[in-house]
Amino acid sequence: SAIRDLDKAQFDFIAAVLFCNDYSIIRAALIPYDIALKQAKFVSRTNSHKLILRDNIWNLENVRDVSEDLKKVIL
């Protein structure tokens, strides 16, 4: 969904999760604000930013892969 006012730094991390059709978890990450700001693209039509979870996000420094941690607590 749209991220409004991304430039105002109103959070420290974005918790991002990719789900299968049955809502099981594919992957999850905690993305620091500064990385989210660099990776997101501004969409003028909606006056918001869009962050697409591409495979390379998990390889960026300071992005924490929490996939297995989240899978352990979701039954």
All heavy atoms as a GROMACS GRO file, in nm:
protein
  610
    1SER      N    1   0.084  -0.119   0.000
    1SER     CA    2   0.000   0.000   0.000
    1SER      C    3   0.088   0.125   0.000
    1SER      O    4   0.209   0.117   0.016
    1SER     CB    5  -0.095  -0.001   0.119
    1SER     OG    6  -0.026   0.020   0.238
    2ALA      N    7   0.027   0.236  -0.014
    2ALA     CA    8   0.099   0.363  -0.022
    2ALA      C    9   0.162   0.398   0.112
    2ALA      O   10   0.106   0.373   0.217
    2ALA     CB   11   0.002   0.473  -0.064
    3ILE      N   12   0.281   0.457   0.106
    3ILE     CA   13   0.348   0.508   0.225
    3ILE      C   14   0.344   0.660   0.214
    3ILE      O   15   0.412   0.719   0.131
    3ILE     CB   16   0.494   0.459   0.234
    3ILE    CG1   17   0.501   0.307   0.227
    3ILE    CG2   18   0.558   0.511   0.362
    3ILE    CD1   19   0.643   0.254   0.213
    4ARG      N   20   0.263   0.721   0.295
    4ARG     CA   21   0.247   0.865   0.292
    4ARG      C   22   0.353   0.933   0.380
    4ARG      O   23   0.395   0.878   0.482
    4ARG     CB   24   0.110   0.905   0.342
    4ARG     CG   25  -0.001   0.840   0.263
    4ARG     CD   26  -0.077   0.943   0.184
    4ARG     NE   27  -0.188   0.876   0.117
    4ARG     CZ   28  -0.202   0.877  -0.014
    4ARG    NH1   29  -0.116   0.940  -0.089
    4ARG    NH2   30  -0.304   0.816  -0.070
    5ASP      N   31   0.394   1.051   0.342
    5ASP     CA   32   0.487   1.134   0.419
    5ASP      C   33   0.614   1.059   0.459
    5ASP      O   34   0.665   1.076   0.570
    5ASP     CB   35   0.418   1.188   0.544
    5ASP     CG   36   0.299   1.276   0.511
    5ASP    OD1   37   0.307   1.352   0.412
    5ASP    OD2   38   0.197   1.269   0.582
    6LEU      N   39   0.666   0.981   0.368
    6LEU     CA   40   0.786   0.903   0.398
    6LEU      C   41   0.902   0.993   0.440
    6LEU      O   42   0.981   0.957   0.527
    6LEU     CB   43   0.825   0.817   0.277
    6LEU     CG   44   0.946   0.726   0.293
    6LEU    CD1   45   0.924   0.627   0.406
    6LEU    CD2   46   0.976   0.653   0.163
    7ASP      N   47   0.910   1.109   0.382
    7ASP     CA   48   1.020   1.202   0.413
    7ASP      C   49   1.016   1.258   0.554
    7ASP      O   50   1.112   1.316   0.602
    7ASP     CB   51   1.022   1.316   0.311
    7ASP     CG   52   0.891   1.391   0.304
    7ASP    OD1   53   0.784   1.330   0.326
    7ASP    OD2   54   0.894   1.512   0.276
    8LYS      N   55   0.907   1.239   0.626
    8LYS     CA   56   0.895   1.291   0.763
    8LYS      C   57   0.956   1.200   0.869
    8LYS      O   58   0.956   1.233   0.987
    8LYS     CB   59   0.748   1.318   0.797
    8LYS     CG   60   0.691   1.434   0.718
    8LYS     CD   61   0.551   1.466   0.761
    8LYS     CE   62   0.497   1.585   0.682
    8LYS     NZ   63   0.358   1.614   0.719
    9ALA      N   64   1.004   1.084   0.829
    9ALA     CA   65   1.075   0.991   0.920
    9ALA      C   66   0.994   0.961   1.046
    9ALA      O   67   1.042   0.977   1.157
    9ALA     CB   68   1.213   1.045   0.955
   10GLN      N   69   0.872   0.914   1.029
   10GLN     CA   70   0.784   0.887   1.142
   10GLN      C   71   0.796   0.744   1.195
   10GLN      O   72   0.716   0.701   1.277
   10GLN     CB   73   0.640   0.916   1.102
   10GLN     CG   74   0.619   1.061   1.066
   10GLN     CD   75   0.480   1.090   1.014
   10GLN    OE1   76   0.404   1.001   0.977
   10GLN    NE2   77   0.445   1.217   1.010
   11PHE      N   78   0.897   0.670   1.149
   11PHE     CA   79   0.920   0.534   1.197
   11PHE      C   80   1.069   0.503   1.187
   11PHE      O   81   1.144   0.571   1.118
   11PHE     CB   82   0.838   0.432   1.118
   11PHE     CG   83   0.868   0.432   0.970
   11PHE    CD1   84   0.970   0.353   0.918
   11PHE    CD2   85   0.794   0.510   0.882
   11PHE    CE1   86   0.998   0.354   0.782
   11PHE    CE2   87   0.820   0.510   0.746
   11PHE     CZ   88   0.924   0.432   0.696
   12ASP      N   89   1.110   0.398   1.256
   12ASP     CA   90   1.250   0.354   1.252
   12ASP      C   91   1.271   0.240   1.153
   12ASP      O   92   1.375   0.230   1.090
   12ASP     CB   93   1.298   0.310   1.390
   12ASP     CG   94   1.300   0.425   1.489
   12ASP    OD1   95   1.334   0.538   1.449
   12ASP    OD2   96   1.265   0.402   1.606
   13PHE      N   97   1.170   0.151   1.144
   13PHE     CA   98   1.176   0.034   1.057
   13PHE      C   99   1.041   0.012   0.990
   13PHE      O  100   0.937   0.046   1.046
   13PHE     CB  101   1.205  -0.094   1.139
   13PHE     CG  102   1.340  -0.095   1.201
   13PHE    CD1  103   1.361  -0.044   1.328
   13PHE    CD2  104   1.448  -0.150   1.135
   13PHE    CE1  105   1.485  -0.045   1.387
   13PHE    CE2  106   1.574  -0.153   1.193
   13PHE     CZ  107   1.593  -0.100   1.320
   14ILE      N  108   1.046  -0.051   0.873
   14ILE     CA  109   0.925  -0.106   0.811
   14ILE      C  110   0.934  -0.256   0.828
   14ILE      O  111   1.037  -0.317   0.796
   14ILE     CB  112   0.917  -0.071   0.661
   14ILE    CG1  113   0.882   0.076   0.642
   14ILE    CG2  114   0.813  -0.159   0.591
   14ILE    CD1  115   0.867   0.118   0.498
   15ALA      N  116   0.829  -0.316   0.880
   15ALA     CA  117   0.819  -0.462   0.887
   15ALA      C  118   0.745  -0.505   0.760
   15ALA      O  119   0.630  -0.469   0.739
   15ALA     CB  120   0.743  -0.505   1.011
   16ALA      N  121   0.814  -0.579   0.675
   16ALA     CA  122   0.758  -0.619   0.546
   16ALA      C  123   0.749  -0.770   0.539
   16ALA      O  124   0.843  -0.841   0.575
   16ALA     CB  125   0.846  -0.565   0.434
   17VAL      N  126   0.634  -0.820   0.491
   17VAL     CA  127   0.612  -0.964   0.484
   17VAL      C  128   0.554  -0.998   0.348
   17VAL      O  129   0.461  -0.933   0.300
   17VAL     CB  130   0.514  -1.011   0.595
   17VAL    CG1  131   0.497  -1.162   0.591
   17VAL    CG2  132   0.560  -0.965   0.732
   18LEU      N  133   0.607  -1.103   0.287
   18LEU     CA  134   0.552  -1.159   0.164
   18LEU      C  135   0.476  -1.286   0.201
   18LEU      O  136   0.531  -1.374   0.268
   18LEU     CB  137   0.663  -1.193   0.064
   18LEU     CG  138   0.743  -1.076   0.009
   18LEU    CD1  139   0.857  -1.128  -0.078
   18LEU    CD2  140   0.654  -0.984  -0.071
   19PHE      N  141   0.351  -1.294   0.158
   19PHE     CA  142   0.265  -1.408   0.190
   19PHE      C  143   0.232  -1.491   0.066
   19PHE      O  144   0.223  -1.437  -0.044
   19PHE     CB  145   0.131  -1.360   0.248
   19PHE     CG  146   0.142  -1.292   0.382
   19PHE    CD1  147   0.145  -1.155   0.391
   19PHE    CD2  148   0.146  -1.367   0.498
   19PHE    CE1  149   0.153  -1.091   0.513
   19PHE    CE2  150   0.154  -1.305   0.621
   19PHE     CZ  151   0.158  -1.167   0.629
   20CYS      N  152   0.207  -1.621   0.087
   20CYS     CA  153   0.151  -1.708  -0.016
   20CYS      C  154   0.000  -1.686  -0.021
   20CYS      O  155  -0.056  -1.616   0.065
   20CYS     CB  156   0.176  -1.855   0.018
   20CYS     SG  157   0.345  -1.908   0.001
   21ASN      N  158  -0.067  -1.747  -0.117
   21ASN     CA  159  -0.213  -1.736  -0.127
   21ASN      C  160  -0.284  -1.786  -0.001
   21ASN      O  161  -0.392  -1.739   0.032
   21ASN     CB  162  -0.264  -1.813  -0.248
   21ASN     CG  163  -0.227  -1.746  -0.378
   21ASN    OD1  164  -0.192  -1.629  -0.381
   21ASN    ND2  165  -0.232  -1.821  -0.487
   22ASP      N  166  -0.224  -1.883   0.069
   22ASP     CA  167  -0.287  -1.938   0.190
   22ASP      C  168  -0.242  -1.862   0.316
   22ASP      O  169  -0.265  -1.906   0.427
   22ASP     CB  170  -0.255  -2.086   0.204
   22ASP     CG  171  -0.107  -2.115   0.224
   22ASP    OD1  172  -0.025  -2.020   0.222
   22ASP    OD2  173  -0.073  -2.233   0.241
   23TYR      N  174  -0.175  -1.747   0.297
   23TYR     CA  175  -0.126  -1.660   0.404
   23TYR      C  176  -0.008  -1.718   0.482
   23TYR      O  177   0.030  -1.664   0.585
   23TYR     CB  178  -0.238  -1.618   0.500
   23TYR     CG  179  -0.343  -1.538   0.429
   23TYR    CD1  180  -0.467  -1.594   0.398
   23TYR    CD2  181  -0.318  -1.407   0.389
   23TYR    CE1  182  -0.563  -1.520   0.330
   23TYR    CE2  183  -0.414  -1.334   0.321
   23TYR     CZ  184  -0.536  -1.391   0.292
   23TYR     OH  185  -0.630  -1.319   0.225
   24SER      N  186   0.051  -1.824   0.433
   24SER     CA  187   0.175  -1.868   0.494
   24SER      C  188   0.284  -1.769   0.451
   24SER      O  189   0.272  -1.700   0.350
   24SER     CB  190   0.210  -2.011   0.451
   24SER     OG  191   0.224  -2.020   0.311
   25ILE      N  192   0.389  -1.763   0.529
   25ILE     CA  193   0.493  -1.663   0.507
   25ILE      C  194   0.598  -1.714   0.409
   25ILE      O  195   0.652  -1.824   0.426
   25ILE     CB  196   0.558  -1.625   0.641
   25ILE    CG1  197   0.454  -1.559   0.730
   25ILE    CG2  198   0.680  -1.535   0.621
   25ILE    CD1  199   0.493  -1.550   0.874
   26ILE      N  200   0.627  -1.633   0.310
   26ILE     CA  201   0.735  -1.663   0.217
   26ILE      C  202   0.865  -1.605   0.273
   26ILE      O  203   0.962  -1.676   0.292
   26ILE     CB  204   0.708  -1.603   0.077
   26ILE    CG1  205   0.580  -1.663   0.017
   26ILE    CG2  206   0.828  -1.626  -0.015
   26ILE    CD1  207   0.536  -1.594  -0.111
   27ARG      N  208   0.864  -1.475   0.298
   27ARG     CA  209   0.980  -1.404   0.352
   27ARG      C  210   0.934  -1.283   0.432
   27ARG      O  211   0.828  -1.229   0.404
   27ARG     CB  212   1.072  -1.355   0.241
   27ARG     CG  213   1.153  -1.464   0.176
   27ARG     CD  214   1.252  -1.408   0.079
   27ARG     NE  215   1.383  -1.401   0.146
   27ARG     CZ  216   1.494  -1.366   0.088
   27ARG    NH1  217   1.494  -1.330  -0.039
   27ARG    NH2  218   1.608  -1.362   0.153
   28ALA      N  219   1.019  -1.240   0.524
   28ALA     CA  220   0.988  -1.121   0.603
   28ALA      C  221   1.118  -1.049   0.636
   28ALA      O  222   1.223  -1.111   0.649
   28ALA     CB  223   0.916  -1.160   0.732
   29ALA      N  224   1.107  -0.917   0.648
   29ALA     CA  225   1.226  -0.837   0.677
   29ALA      C  226   1.190  -0.715   0.761
   29ALA      O  227   1.079  -0.664   0.752
   29ALA     CB  228   1.291  -0.790   0.547
   30LEU      N  229   1.287  -0.671   0.840
   30LEU     CA  230   1.280  -0.542   0.907
   30LEU      C  231   1.374  -0.451   0.830
   30LEU      O  232   1.495  -0.476   0.823
   30LEU     CB  233   1.322  -0.553   1.053
   30LEU     CG  234   1.228  -0.632   1.143
   30LEU    CD1  235   1.286  -0.644   1.283
   30LEU    CD2  236   1.092  -0.566   1.147
   31ILE      N  237   1.318  -0.346   0.771
   31ILE     CA  238   1.393  -0.256   0.684
   31ILE      C  239   1.408  -0.121   0.754
   31ILE      O  240   1.307  -0.056   0.784
   31ILE     CB  241   1.319  -0.239   0.550
   31ILE    CG1  242   1.293  -0.376   0.486
   31ILE    CG2  243   1.398  -0.148   0.457
   31ILE    CD1  244   1.196  -0.372   0.370
   32PRO      N  245   1.531  -0.079   0.782
   32PRO     CA  246   1.551   0.051   0.846
   32PRO      C  247   1.497   0.165   0.760
   32PRO      O  248   1.495   0.157   0.637
   32PRO     CB  249   1.704   0.061   0.859
   32PRO     CG  250   1.753  -0.079   0.851
   32PRO     CD  251   1.657  -0.150   0.760
   33TYR      N  252   1.457   0.271   0.829
   33TYR     CA  253   1.399   0.387   0.760
   33TYR      C  254   1.486   0.438   0.646
   33TYR      O  255   1.438   0.462   0.536
   33TYR     CB  256   1.372   0.501   0.860
   33TYR     CG  257   1.338   0.629   0.790
   33TYR    CD1  258   1.212   0.649   0.736
   33TYR    CD2  259   1.434   0.728   0.770
   33TYR    CE1  260   1.181   0.766   0.668
   33TYR    CE2  261   1.404   0.845   0.702
   33TYR     CZ  262   1.277   0.862   0.651
   33TYR     OH  263   1.247   0.977   0.582
   34ASP      N  264   1.616   0.456   0.671
   34ASP     CA  265   1.702   0.514   0.568
   34ASP      C  266   1.709   0.428   0.442
   34ASP      O  267   1.713   0.480   0.330
   34ASP     CB  268   1.843   0.543   0.622
   34ASP     CG  269   1.916   0.422   0.673
   34ASP    OD1  270   1.851   0.330   0.728
   34ASP    OD2  271   2.040   0.417   0.660
   35ILE      N  272   1.704   0.298   0.458
   35ILE     CA  273   1.703   0.209   0.341
   35ILE      C  274   1.569   0.216   0.271
   35ILE      O  275   1.562   0.220   0.148
   35ILE     CB  276   1.738   0.065   0.383
   35ILE    CG1  277   1.883   0.060   0.430
   35ILE    CG2  278   1.715  -0.033   0.267
   35ILE    CD1  279   1.926  -0.071   0.487
   36ALA      N  280   1.461   0.217   0.348
   36ALA     CA  281   1.327   0.229   0.288
   36ALA      C  282   1.316   0.357   0.206
   36ALA      O  283   1.264   0.356   0.094
   36ALA     CB  284   1.220   0.226   0.397
   37LEU      N  285   1.369   0.465   0.259
   37LEU     CA  286   1.365   0.593   0.188
   37LEU      C  287   1.441   0.586   0.056
   37LEU      O  288   1.394   0.634  -0.046
   37LEU     CB  289   1.422   0.703   0.277
   37LEU     CG  290   1.420   0.844   0.222
   37LEU    CD1  291   1.277   0.891   0.196
   37LEU    CD2  292   1.491   0.940   0.316
   38LYS      N  293   1.557   0.522   0.056
   38LYS     CA  294   1.638   0.508  -0.066
   38LYS      C  295   1.574   0.415  -0.168
   38LYS      O  296   1.584   0.437  -0.289
   38LYS     CB  297   1.777   0.458  -0.032
   38LYS     CG  298   1.864   0.558   0.039
   38LYS     CD  299   1.998   0.496   0.074
   38LYS     CE  300   2.077   0.588   0.165
   38LYS     NZ  301   2.197   0.524   0.217
   39GLN      N  302   1.508   0.309  -0.122
   39GLN     CA  303   1.453   0.208  -0.212
   39GLN      C  304   1.314   0.242  -0.265
   39GLN      O  305   1.274   0.194  -0.370
   39GLN     CB  306   1.446   0.072  -0.140
   39GLN     CG  307   1.582   0.015  -0.104
   39GLN     CD  308   1.663  -0.023  -0.225
   39GLN    OE1  309   1.613  -0.085  -0.317
   39GLN    NE2  310   1.789   0.018  -0.225
   40ALA      N  311   1.241   0.324  -0.193
   40ALA     CA  312   1.104   0.358  -0.233
   40ALA      C  313   1.104   0.457  -0.349
   40ALA      O  314   1.195   0.538  -0.364
   40ALA     CB  315   1.028   0.416  -0.114
   41LYS      N  316   1.002   0.447  -0.428
   41LYS     CA  317   0.984   0.538  -0.542
   41LYS      C  318   0.860   0.624  -0.518
   41LYS      O  319   0.756   0.574  -0.475
   41LYS     CB  320   0.966   0.460  -0.673
   41LYS     CG  321   1.078   0.365  -0.704
   41LYS     CD  322   1.207   0.438  -0.729
   41LYS     CE  323   1.317   0.339  -0.762
   41LYS     NZ  324   1.446   0.381  -0.724
   42PHE      N  325   0.871   0.754  -0.549
   42PHE     CA  326   0.757   0.844  -0.533
   42PHE      C  327   0.660   0.824  -0.650
   42PHE      O  328   0.701   0.815  -0.765
   42PHE     CB  329   0.802   0.989  -0.527
   42PHE     CG  330   0.689   1.084  -0.501
   42PHE    CD1  331   0.631   1.092  -0.376
   42PHE    CD2  332   0.639   1.162  -0.603
   42PHE    CE1  333   0.524   1.178  -0.352
   42PHE    CE2  334   0.534   1.250  -0.580
   42PHE     CZ  335   0.477   1.257  -0.455
   43VAL      N  336   0.531   0.818  -0.616
   43VAL     CA  337   0.425   0.804  -0.717
   43VAL      C  338   0.340   0.930  -0.709
   43VAL      O  339   0.263   0.948  -0.614
   43VAL     CB  340   0.339   0.678  -0.690
   43VAL    CG1  341   0.230   0.664  -0.795
   43VAL    CG2  342   0.426   0.553  -0.684
   44SER      N  343   0.355   1.017  -0.807
   44SER     CA  344   0.286   1.146  -0.802
   44SER      C  345   0.133   1.130  -0.807
   44SER      O  346   0.061   1.208  -0.745
   44SER     CB  347   0.333   1.237  -0.914
   44SER     OG  348   0.311   1.178  -1.040
   45ARG      N  349   0.085   1.030  -0.878
   45ARG     CA  350  -0.060   1.011  -0.891
   45ARG      C  351  -0.128   0.990  -0.756
   45ARG      O  352  -0.239   1.036  -0.731
   45ARG     CB  353  -0.089   0.891  -0.983
   45ARG     CG  354  -0.236   0.868  -1.012
   45ARG     CD  355  -0.258   0.757  -1.113
   45ARG     NE  356  -0.213   0.627  -1.070
   45ARG     CZ  357  -0.282   0.545  -0.992
   45ARG    NH1  358  -0.399   0.580  -0.945
   45ARG    NH2  359  -0.234   0.428  -0.959
   46THR      N  360  -0.059   0.923  -0.665
   46THR     CA  361  -0.116   0.897  -0.532
   46THR      C  362  -0.050   0.982  -0.423
   46THR      O  363  -0.085   0.969  -0.306
   46THR     CB  364  -0.099   0.748  -0.495
   46THR    OG1  365   0.040   0.715  -0.498
   46THR    CG2  366  -0.177   0.659  -0.588
   47ASN      N  367   0.046   1.066  -0.463
   47ASN     CA  368   0.118   1.150  -0.369
   47ASN      C  369   0.173   1.068  -0.252
   47ASN      O  370   0.157   1.102  -0.135
   47ASN     CB  371   0.029   1.264  -0.318
   47ASN     CG  372   0.110   1.370  -0.245
   47ASN    OD1  373   0.224   1.396  -0.279
   47ASN    ND2  374   0.051   1.430  -0.143
   48SER      N  375   0.238   0.957  -0.286
   48SER     CA  376   0.289   0.865  -0.186
   48SER      C  377   0.412   0.793  -0.241
   48SER      O  378   0.445   0.806  -0.358
   48SER     CB  379   0.182   0.764  -0.147
   48SER     OG  380   0.150   0.683  -0.260
   49HIS      N  381   0.476   0.717  -0.156
   49HIS     CA  382   0.589   0.634  -0.197
   49HIS      C  383   0.544   0.488  -0.205
   49HIS      O  384   0.454   0.446  -0.133
   49HIS     CB  385   0.705   0.647  -0.099
   49HIS     CG  386   0.781   0.773  -0.115
   49HIS    ND1  387   0.738   0.892  -0.060
   49HIS    CD2  388   0.896   0.801  -0.179
   49HIS    CE1  389   0.824   0.987  -0.090
   49HIS    NE2  390   0.922   0.934  -0.163
   50LYS      N  391   0.613   0.414  -0.291
   50LYS     CA  392   0.587   0.271  -0.307
   50LYS      C  393   0.720   0.199  -0.287
   50LYS      O  394   0.821   0.235  -0.347
   50LYS     CB  395   0.532   0.246  -0.446
   50LYS     CG  396   0.515   0.102  -0.483
   50LYS     CD  397   0.447   0.083  -0.617
   50LYS     CE  398   0.527   0.145  -0.730
   50LYS     NZ  399   0.472   0.116  -0.862
   51LEU      N  400   0.720   0.098  -0.201
   51LEU     CA  401   0.838   0.016  -0.177
   51LEU      C  402   0.807  -0.126  -0.223
   51LEU      O  403   0.719  -0.191  -0.166
   51LEU     CB  404   0.876   0.017  -0.029
   51LEU     CG  405   0.995  -0.069   0.009
   51LEU    CD1  406   1.122  -0.017  -0.054
   51LEU    CD2  407   1.010  -0.074   0.160
   52ILE      N  408   0.875  -0.170  -0.325
   52ILE     CA  409   0.854  -0.305  -0.377
   52ILE      C  410   0.960  -0.396  -0.317
   52ILE      O  411   1.079  -0.364  -0.320
   52ILE     CB  412   0.860  -0.306  -0.531
   52ILE    CG1  413   0.745  -0.221  -0.586
   52ILE    CG2  414   0.852  -0.450  -0.583
   52ILE    CD1  415   0.741  -0.209  -0.735
   53LEU      N  416   0.916  -0.507  -0.262
   53LEU     CA  417   1.008  -0.601  -0.198
   53LEU      C  418   1.072  -0.691  -0.304
   53LEU      O  419   1.025  -0.799  -0.333
   53LEU     CB  420   0.935  -0.687  -0.095
   53LEU     CG  421   0.887  -0.615   0.028
   53LEU    CD1  422   0.811  -0.710   0.119
   53LEU    CD2  423   1.004  -0.554   0.102
   54ARG      N  424   1.179  -0.642  -0.358
   54ARG     CA  425   1.255  -0.721  -0.455
   54ARG      C  426   1.354  -0.809  -0.379
   54ARG      O  427   1.388  -0.781  -0.263
   54ARG     CB  428   1.328  -0.629  -0.551
   54ARG     CG  429   1.233  -0.540  -0.629
   54ARG     CD  430   1.306  -0.464  -0.738
   54ARG     NE  431   1.230  -0.354  -0.793
   54ARG     CZ  432   1.123  -0.364  -0.871
   54ARG    NH1  433   1.077  -0.483  -0.902
   54ARG    NH2  434   1.063  -0.257  -0.917
   55ASP      N  435   1.402  -0.914  -0.443
   55ASP     CA  436   1.492  -1.009  -0.377
   55ASP      C  437   1.615  -0.943  -0.317
   55ASP      O  438   1.665  -0.986  -0.213
   55ASP     CB  439   1.535  -1.118  -0.474
   55ASP     CG  440   1.422  -1.216  -0.506
   55ASP    OD1  441   1.328  -1.228  -0.424
   55ASP    OD2  442   1.428  -1.280  -0.612
   56ASN      N  443   1.666  -0.838  -0.381
   56ASN     CA  444   1.789  -0.776  -0.333
   56ASN      C  445   1.773  -0.702  -0.199
   56ASN      O  446   1.872  -0.677  -0.131
   56ASN     CB  447   1.845  -0.678  -0.437
   56ASN     CG  448   1.763  -0.552  -0.448
   56ASN    OD1  449   1.640  -0.557  -0.444
   56ASN    ND2  450   1.829  -0.441  -0.465
   57ILE      N  451   1.653  -0.672  -0.160
   57ILE     CA  452   1.629  -0.601  -0.032
   57ILE      C  453   1.693  -0.677   0.084
   57ILE      O  454   1.753  -0.619   0.173
   57ILE     CB  455   1.476  -0.581  -0.010
   57ILE    CG1  456   1.429  -0.451  -0.067
   57ILE    CG2  457   1.434  -0.597   0.132
   57ILE    CD1  458   1.459  -0.325   0.007
   58TRP      N  459   1.682  -0.809   0.083
   58TRP     CA  460   1.733  -0.891   0.193
   58TRP      C  461   1.886  -0.891   0.197
   58TRP      O  462   1.944  -0.926   0.298
   58TRP     CB  463   1.680  -1.034   0.183
   58TRP     CG  464   1.543  -1.047   0.240
   58TRP    CD1  465   1.512  -1.085   0.367
   58TRP    CD2  466   1.418  -1.020   0.175
   58TRP    NE1  467   1.375  -1.083   0.385
   58TRP    CE2  468   1.316  -1.044   0.268
   58TRP    CE3  469   1.382  -0.978   0.048
   58TRP    CZ2  470   1.182  -1.028   0.239
   58TRP    CZ3  471   1.248  -0.962   0.018
   58TRP    CH2  472   1.149  -0.987   0.113
   59ASN      N  473   1.951  -0.852   0.090
   59ASN     CA  474   2.097  -0.849   0.085
   59ASN      C  475   2.157  -0.715   0.126
   59ASN      O  476   2.278  -0.702   0.138
   59ASN     CB  477   2.146  -0.883  -0.057
   59ASN     CG  478   2.104  -1.023  -0.097
   59ASN    OD1  479   2.103  -1.114  -0.016
   59ASN    ND2  480   2.069  -1.039  -0.223
   60LEU      N  481   2.074  -0.616   0.148
   60LEU     CA  482   2.124  -0.484   0.183
   60LEU      C  483   2.169  -0.481   0.329
   60LEU      O  484   2.108  -0.544   0.417
   60LEU     CB  485   2.016  -0.378   0.160
   60LEU     CG  486   1.970  -0.362   0.015
   60LEU    CD1  487   1.856  -0.261   0.006
   60LEU    CD2  488   2.085  -0.319  -0.074
   61GLU      N  489   2.276  -0.406   0.352
   61GLU     CA  490   2.330  -0.395   0.487
   61GLU      C  491   2.225  -0.335   0.581
   61GLU      O  492   2.154  -0.242   0.545
   61GLU     CB  493   2.454  -0.304   0.485
   61GLU     CG  494   2.527  -0.300   0.616
   61GLU     CD  495   2.656  -0.222   0.607
   61GLU    OE1  496   2.698  -0.185   0.496
   61GLU    OE2  497   2.714  -0.198   0.713
   62ASN      N  498   2.214  -0.392   0.699
   62ASN     CA  499   2.122  -0.351   0.806
   62ASN      C  500   1.977  -0.393   0.787
   62ASN      O  501   1.894  -0.363   0.871
   62ASN     CB  502   2.131  -0.200   0.833
   62ASN     CG  503   2.268  -0.159   0.883
   62ASN    OD1  504   2.330  -0.232   0.959
   62ASN    ND2  505   2.315  -0.046   0.838
   63VAL      N  506   1.945  -0.460   0.677
   63VAL     CA  507   1.812  -0.520   0.663
   63VAL      C  508   1.818  -0.654   0.735
   63VAL      O  509   1.908  -0.735   0.711
   63VAL     CB  510   1.772  -0.539   0.515
   63VAL    CG1  511   1.645  -0.621   0.504
   63VAL    CG2  512   1.755  -0.403   0.448
   64ARG      N  513   1.723  -0.676   0.822
   64ARG     CA  514   1.722  -0.800   0.901
   64ARG      C  515   1.618  -0.896   0.846
   64ARG      O  516   1.498  -0.864   0.840
   64ARG     CB  517   1.691  -0.769   1.047
   64ARG     CG  518   1.695  -0.891   1.134
   64ARG     CD  519   1.683  -0.855   1.280
   64ARG     NE  520   1.656  -0.977   1.355
   64ARG     CZ  521   1.579  -0.984   1.461
   64ARG    NH1  522   1.524  -0.875   1.508
   64ARG    NH2  523   1.559  -1.098   1.520
   65ASP      N  524   1.663  -1.013   0.806
   65ASP     CA  525   1.573  -1.118   0.759
   65ASP      C  526   1.510  -1.184   0.883
   65ASP      O  527   1.580  -1.245   0.963
   65ASP     CB  528   1.649  -1.222   0.678
   65ASP     CG  529   1.560  -1.327   0.614
   65ASP    OD1  530   1.447  -1.350   0.663
   65ASP    OD2  531   1.603  -1.387   0.514
   66VAL      N  532   1.380  -1.166   0.899
   66VAL     CA  533   1.310  -1.223   1.014
   66VAL      C  534   1.213  -1.333   0.972
   66VAL      O  535   1.122  -1.368   1.046
   66VAL     CB  536   1.237  -1.112   1.096
   66VAL    CG1  537   1.336  -1.018   1.160
   66VAL    CG2  538   1.138  -1.037   1.008
   67SER      N  539   1.237  -1.388   0.855
   67SER     CA  540   1.147  -1.490   0.800
   67SER      C  541   1.130  -1.608   0.896
   67SER      O  542   1.017  -1.646   0.930
   67SER     CB  543   1.200  -1.542   0.665
   67SER     OG  544   1.220  -1.436   0.576
   68GLU      N  545   1.241  -1.668   0.937
   68GLU     CA  546   1.232  -1.786   1.022
   68GLU      C  547   1.177  -1.753   1.160
   68GLU      O  548   1.100  -1.830   1.217
   68GLU     CB  549   1.368  -1.855   1.032
   68GLU     CG  550   1.417  -1.912   0.899
   68GLU     CD  551   1.316  -2.004   0.831
   68GLU    OE1  552   1.257  -2.091   0.900
   68GLU    OE2  553   1.293  -1.987   0.710
   69ASP      N  554   1.214  -1.638   1.213
   69ASP     CA  555   1.162  -1.596   1.344
   69ASP      C  556   1.010  -1.582   1.339
   69ASP      O  557   0.938  -1.627   1.430
   69ASP     CB  558   1.222  -1.461   1.387
   69ASP     CG  559   1.371  -1.469   1.410
   69ASP    OD1  560   1.420  -1.576   1.450
   69ASP    OD2  561   1.438  -1.367   1.389
   70LEU      N  562   0.959  -1.521   1.234
   70LEU     CA  563   0.815  -1.501   1.220
   70LEU      C  564   0.742  -1.632   1.197
   70LEU      O  565   0.636  -1.656   1.254
   70LEU     CB  566   0.787  -1.402   1.107
   70LEU     CG  567   0.647  -1.346   1.097
   70LEU    CD1  568   0.604  -1.279   1.228
   70LEU    CD2  569   0.639  -1.246   0.983
   71LYS      N  570   0.800  -1.718   1.118
   71LYS     CA  571   0.738  -1.850   1.092
   71LYS      C  572   0.725  -1.931   1.219
   71LYS      O  573   0.629  -2.006   1.236
   71LYS     CB  574   0.819  -1.929   0.989
   71LYS     CG  575   0.807  -1.874   0.848
   71LYS     CD  576   0.898  -1.952   0.753
   71LYS     CE  577   0.894  -1.894   0.614
   71LYS     NZ  578   0.982  -1.967   0.521
   72LYS      N  579   0.816  -1.914   1.314
   72LYS     CA  580   0.812  -1.988   1.440
   72LYS      C  581   0.695  -1.947   1.527
   72LYS      O  582   0.642  -2.026   1.604
   72LYS     CB  583   0.942  -1.969   1.519
   72LYS     CG  584   1.059  -2.041   1.460
   72LYS     CD  585   1.185  -2.009   1.540
   72LYS     CE  586   1.307  -2.068   1.473
   72LYS     NZ  587   1.432  -2.030   1.543
   73VAL      N  588   0.653  -1.821   1.518
   73VAL     CA  589   0.546  -1.773   1.605
   73VAL      C  590   0.409  -1.776   1.539
   73VAL      O  591   0.308  -1.759   1.605
   73VAL     CB  592   0.574  -1.632   1.660
   73VAL    CG1  593   0.700  -1.632   1.745
   73VAL    CG2  594   0.584  -1.530   1.549
   74ILE      N  595   0.404  -1.796   1.408
   74ILE     CA  596   0.277  -1.803   1.336
   74ILE      C  597   0.246  -1.951   1.314
   74ILE      O  598   0.324  -2.023   1.251
   74ILE     CB  599   0.286  -1.731   1.198
   74ILE    CG1  600   0.327  -1.587   1.217
   74ILE    CG2  601   0.157  -1.745   1.122
   74ILE    CD1  602   0.229  -1.501   1.294
   75LEU      N  603   0.137  -1.995   1.366
   75LEU     CA  604   0.099  -2.136   1.351
   75LEU      C  605   0.005  -2.157   1.235
   75LEU      O  606  -0.079  -2.088   1.203
   75LEU     CB  607   0.036  -2.186   1.480
   75LEU     CG  608   0.126  -2.174   1.602
   75LEU    CD1  609   0.050  -2.215   1.726
   75LEU    CD2  610   0.250  -2.259   1.587
   0.00000   0.00000   0.00000
